[in-house]
Amino acid sequence: MTTLSVYHQSLGGTLADDGIPLHYGDLKAEYDSALHGSVLLDRSHEGRILLTGENRFELINRMSTNNIMNMPLHEGRATVFTTPTARIMYRVVAYNRPDGLLIITEPGQGEAIANFLNRNIFYGDSVKLINIQSQTTHFALHGTTADFVMGEVQADLVDLPPLYSAELMLNDATITVARRKSIVGSHWIIICKQEDAIAIHKQMLTIGEKYNLKPAGSLTYNTLRIRGGRPAGRELSQDYLPLEVGLWDEVSFNKGCYTGQEIIARMESRERLAKTIVKLNLSSFVNAPATIYDKDQAVGILTSSVESPDGEFFAMAVIKTQLSKTQTVLAIGDNRVTATVIGYVGQQPSFISE
């Protein structure tokens, strides 16, 4: 057990097998803090890979959906690696830092993506890959007061554009901070050296105390991400294409070739999207996956579901596009639990958005 794990336990944390806190003993308090204050989470199971060398941008650009070239210093861009049939393999966010291109993966995928990238570094490529996950710690800050907390860390951070990053000192340690896509309020990440992690976590809780900042675990994160419509797990799998799960803004339609490009480009040019992803309110809890029906016709799949600490039932589903409008009422599973569409997930193409 690491010293960081012991520290989380000292705060009341119950840990998963990978050492990431599941909760700190009061899920309702964590959830309420996210909605009316902010929460600090350990997200160190998200992989962190540093690419250096003059061809580092070309490597990611030729392999994934978004345009990674010509990124200004400190900018971040999300991008997706797809199969030849345009199915999702991996989603990452790439940040152009002074020391290289920082790749942040989905939880548990750091080693797999490092190996995947290594296999695609060809002879003559000037790229060096370093898996820095074991050397660093990754915290995430979510909530309605998150910007105020970061403004206390450094006043000009509140002006940082979406998906941009910055390097600064906190508690005599160098840290990387960055904005990410929101799931509730604002979303920030803080990356530091592993040996600085406990001090940074303590300092953040002290700074954020007047803004109702509390430590929270992965169970609260999962509730927030489903409530807020953030694809993960089953949604980011080879079951789906990026455009079907709200990742329209993570695809460039005017860049060079990448694996799966022809299929994705055809969907955009023909303005045809057979299915898309939505957020749902449920009348009672249903485990995902489950079949979604319109009357007696199967029209989609429930991909994520959760009961919030205050008794609401949130879900995400991929359904036929013609049924994706807000307030559409559908049914789920053998018991036909009522499901009401409350909005799209992520960035949708203009030809289907309301």
N, C-alpha and C positions, 0 to 999 in steps of 0.2 A: 504494500500500500504506500502511495506517495505521500509526501508531506502535505500536498494540496488536498488530497482525499481526507486526510486526518483533520485538516482545517475545516473542510466542508462539514464533516461530522461534528466538529465542535460547535458549529452553528445550528445543529439539529438536522443536518442533511442525511437522508437515506440514499445510498449510492446504488447505481446499476453496476453490472459486472465490469464495465469499462471504466469505472471510477467517476462517471458523470452523475451529479445529483439528480434523483428522480423528484424529490420534494424536500421541503424543510419542516414538515409536520403539520402544515395548515394550508391545504390547497385553496380554500376559499380566500384566505388572506392574501396569498400570492396572486390569485386571479384579480381580486379587487384592487391590489396595488398596481397591476398592469393597466387596468381600466381607468384608474383615478390617480395614479402616481406613475411609478416605473419599477421595473424589475431587472435584476442583474443575474445573468445565467452563465454557467460554464459550458461553452460549446466546443471544447477542445477536441471532441471526436470528429469535428469537421476538419478534413485534411488541409495541410498547408504545404505547398510546394513552391520553391523559388527557382525560376529559370533565369540564367544569365547567358551572355553571348549575343553577338550581333544578329543572329537569326531567331531569337526567342519569340518575337512577334510573328514571324512567318510560320513557325511551327504550329502555333495555335490557330492562326488564321486559315491555313490550308486544311485543317482538320475539323473545323467547327463552323457553326452557323452564322456567327456574328462577325463583323469587321473589327479585327483587333489591331489593324495597322493604324499608324498615325495617332496613337493615343497620346494626349498630352500627359506630362508628368503628373502623377497622383490621380489620374482618372481611373475609374473601374468600369468594366463592361462584362455583363453576363453573356455566356455563350453555351452552346449545346453540341456535344459530340453525338453523331447519329450513325446508324447502320446504313448499308447501301439502299435499304428500302425506307430510309428516313425515320426509322424508329429511334427513340431516345436511348442512348447508352449512358451518358453522364451529362450533368449540368454543373458548370463551374462559374465562378466570378474571377476575372483577371484584373489585378491592380498594377498599374505602372508605377513602381516605387523606384527611388534613387538607386537601390542596390539590386534591382532586377524586376522581373515580372512575377508577382505573387499570385499563385493560383489557389483559390479556396474552394474546396469540394463539398459535396453533401456528406452528412455523417457516415463514418465507416468506410469511405471510399478513397481515402488518401493513398494507401499503398497500391490499390488496383489502378488508380489513375496515373500514379508515378510510373508503374510498370507499362501501362498503355502508352504513355508519352515516350518513354525510353525506347520502346519497340519501333517508334515512328521517327526517331532521330536518325537521319540517314548519313551515310558517309559524305563528308564535306559540309554538313551542317555545323555552324558554330553555335552550339547550344550546350550548356551544362545544367543538369537537373540536380537539385538538392532537396530531399524530403526533410523539411524543418519541423515536422509535426511534434517530434519527441523533444525538440529543443525549445519550443514555444508553448504558450497558453493562449487560448482564444476565449474572451468573454463577450457577451452580447448584452446590450442595454435596450429594452423595449418599454414603450409606454407614453402616456400623454404628457409627462413632465421630463422626458428623456432629453429634449433639447436644452431645457433649463439646467439639467445636471451637467451636460457637456459644456454649456456656457460658463459654468463655474470652473471646469477644468482649464479651459482657455476661451476667452471671450469671443474670438473671431471664428470659433468652430461652428457657431450657429449659422454662419454664412456659407458653409461648405455645401456645394451643389450635390444633388443626388448621385450616389455611387462614387463620389470622390473620397480621397483619403488624405491624411496628413501625418507627418512625423513630429513628435514633440516629447518633452520631458515631463514626467510625473513621478513624484517621490524619488527623484534622482535616478530614474530609470527611463530609458528610451522606449517609447511605445508607438505603435501604429494605430490610428483611429480611422474609421471609415463609416460613411453612411451606407446602409443597405435598403432594399425595398421594405416598406412598412408592412407590418401585420396588425399592429395596434399603436396609435400615436406615431412616434419616430423609432427608427431602428438603427442602432450604432453597434459597431464591433470595436473591440480593443484587443490588440495582439501585443504580447510582451514576452520577454525571455522567461523560461520556466522558473528560474530562480527568483524572479521578481514578482511572481504571480500573487502570492499571498499578500504582500505589501500593497500591490495595486488594487486587489479586491477590497482590502480593508479601507484604503484611501477612497475608493469610489463610494463605498457605503457611507463613509463619513461625509464626503462632499454632498451626497444625495439625500442625507437624512431629512433635511427640511423640505425636500420634494417627494417625500413618501417613497423613497427607494428601498426595496427589500430584495433579499436573495430569493431566487425561485429556481425550480427544477424543470426537467424535461417534460413532465406531465402537464405542467402549466403551459410550457411552450407549445405542446401538441394541441391543447385546447385553443390557444390563441391563433395558431397557424390555420386550423380548420375554420374557426370563426372568421378569421380575416381573409381566407382564401389564398393560402400559400401552398402550391403543389410540393409534394415530397413523396418518397417511398413509391407506392404503387402508381401515383400519377407520373412520376419521372422514371418510367420503365419502358421496356420495348413493346408494351401494349399500345403505346400512343406515339403520335408525331408531335413535335413541339407546338405547332399551330393549334392542335386539338386541346392543349392544356394551358392555354393562356400565355404562351411565351412568344407572341408575335413580335414584341419589342426586342427579343434576343436573337432575331434572325435578320440578316442583311440580304436585301434582294438585288443589290448592285455590286457585289464583290465577286472575286474569283471563285473557281470551283472548289467544292468540298464534298465529302462523301454524303450522298443522299440529297444533293442540291436539286437535281432535276425534278424529283417528286414534290418537294416543297415549293419550288418556283412555279410548277404547274398549278398547284392549289391556289397560289396568289394570283396568277395571271388569269385563271378561269373564274376567280371569285367564287369558289365552291369549297365549302367546309361542311362535311356531312355530319360531324359531331363536334361538340365543344364542351367546355368544363364550366360548371356553375356551382354557386353556393346554395345550400338548402337549409330550411328549418324543418325539423321532423316533429310529428305529434308524439312520438315515443322513440326510444333508442333502438337502432338496428345495427348489428355488427356489419362492417364492410369486409369483403365485397358482398354485394347483394344485387339482384336484378331489379331494375326500375321499369315500371309499367305505365303506359297511358291506356286506360281501360284494361283490355286483356292483351295488349300488344307490348312485347318487350322493347324498350326504347333506349336503354342505357345501363350503366353500372354505377352503383354507389362505391366510391373509391376510398373515402375516409369518413369517419363518424366519431362523435364524442358527445358525452353529456357534461356540460359545464358545471362548476360547483354551485351555481345558483339555479340549476334544474332545467336549463335550456338544452335543446338537442340540435347540434350543428352538424353539417355534413358537406362533402363535396362529391360531385358526380359528373361523369362524362355521359352526355345524352345527345339525342338527335338535335341538330341546330334549330330546327323549326319549333322546338318545344322549350327553347332556352330563355324566353322572355320572362321578365319579372312577374311574379304572382301566378305563374303557371302552376297548377296543382297536379301532382303525379302520385303514384303509389309505389311502395317498396316491399319486396319480399312476398312470401306466401301469405302473410297476414295483412298485406296491402296497407302498411303504415302510411299515413298521409305525409307527403313531402311537398313543400312550397318553395319555388325558386325565388331567391331573394337578391340575386345578382350574378353577374359574370365573375369569373376568376381571372385575375391578371389582365394582360393587354390583349384585346380582341381586334380582329380586322375590322375596318370601318364598314365593310359591307354587311356585317351582322350586328354591330353594336346598336343599342337603342339610342 
